[in-house]
Amino acid sequence: MPPPQSRSSSTSNFSTRLKLLFRQCFQLSFYKDLLLNPKKSIYIMSGLFILEVFLNIFIVRIINYTEIDWKAYMQEVEGVVNGTYDYYQLKGDTGPLVYPAGFVYIYLIFYYITNFGNNVRLVQYIFVGLYLIMISAVFYIYNRNTKVPPYAYIFMCLLAYRIHSIFVLRLFNDPIAMTLLYISLAFLLRRQWTVACILYSLAVSIKMNILLMAPGLFFILLLSVGLGQTFKYIFYSGLLQLIFAVPFLLSNPTAYIVRSFDLGRQFFYIWTVNWRLIPEHIFLSRYFHLTLLLLHIIVLLYVCRYQWLKDIKKMQDIFNYHHNYILSDDTIITLMFYSNFIGICFCRSLHYQFYVWYYHMLFHLLWSTNSKDVVNLLILGLIELSWNTYPSTFVSSLILHICHGYILIKLVQSLTTQANMPKPGKKVK
């Protein structure tokens, strides 16, 4: 057993390390490594998080809040406060309530702590906190994977004009759903399946777009814990939805199911970001909607069989996979983000607040292909330009589709993920 180090020796070692770090600060290679080495991402992330605190507060204090849906949200939940649980009767200035029960409970909390929705500045600061929680979860996810170069996070944070606006100037429910989703993914990476699925279900109860990631989540669970456990977690998720919905189902079950999970909901052409390049009558056509749904299913099935399950030879191997392999963090992240992105590509309409559905995922997806960094940054810039064009135009929608198409094709052609590891003691052929 070596003798313990003296206090003077420890002080000397610390002093030596400090001097070495000081010398490195004057070397170009130090900064190059800091910006390009994914394993050093935590330093850039930490600095950006501190910057985000001040940036979001600055936005709230300097830029005027824009009223879009906040008053309507308050009117919708005020109906519940007044004793109305029939979804056909719950409505606001912008139309009927079309979100699941979790939305009602969250905005009821906001209703009471903001003096019946009148203290908008307070809820803006709540959304600042929400943004910081979300970006912390995103950083945690990316730091677990070490695929994206650290300098890309500077673009992720500082160029996200629309994202900051959606959070702290618009107060939509989309940021709440996505924050819960990213926290859920963080727990998936920690293999805490029950907590992850409950959080995922909570996110679905805020807004249904989270269901776009359901195929990815299903295969993550199936390949990680087996079929029986997968159905157990699906049951937990469904039970949570049922518990939340009880008061509304007791009042008018048909109204709740039709309104809160209305997959055939019609969108307004004036707000579309992605389909301004087609005439309005085609945009509103049910045949167009069914075509997009069919393409979504076809692409999803292809990707599932020939990418996600490419190493599976027999059906039985799927059910036994969890006995032999451990999914890598990269695989878990990719399945969730890829599943969501396919849905985004074939959405019937993308409104401006929907950008938050996939913005932070684009960096992982682009750096999961063989595309060059400069091209990745160009694609991100063009997508940002498209989403910041208001009102959308033929050109902005076309650019968005070209960028989405490029990413999807590159993912199909050259997706790279870290290999899944055999379980200890398992010899896999």
Protein Blocks (a to p, Z undefined) as FASTA:
>chain_A
ZZdddfklmmmmmmmmmmmmmmmmmpfklmmmmmmmmklmmmmmmmmmmmmmmmmmmmmm
mpccddfklmmmmmmmmmmmnopabfklgccfkbccfbdfklmmmmmmmmmmnonolamm
lmmmmmmmmmmmmmmmmmmmmmmnomacfklmmmmmmmmmmlmmmmmmnopaklmmmmmm
mmmmmmmmnopaklmmmmmmmmmmmomklmmmmmmmmmmmmmmnojklmmmmmmmmmmmm
mmmmmmmmmmommlmmmmmmcfkbccdfklpmklmmbcfklmmpmklmmmmmmmmmmmmm
mmmmmmmmmmpmbfklmmmmmmmpccdfklmmmmmmmmmmmmmmmgfbdcfklmmmmmmm
mmmmmmmpcbdfklmmmmmmmmmmmmmpccddfklmmmmmmmmmmmmmmmmmmpccdddd
ddehiacZZ
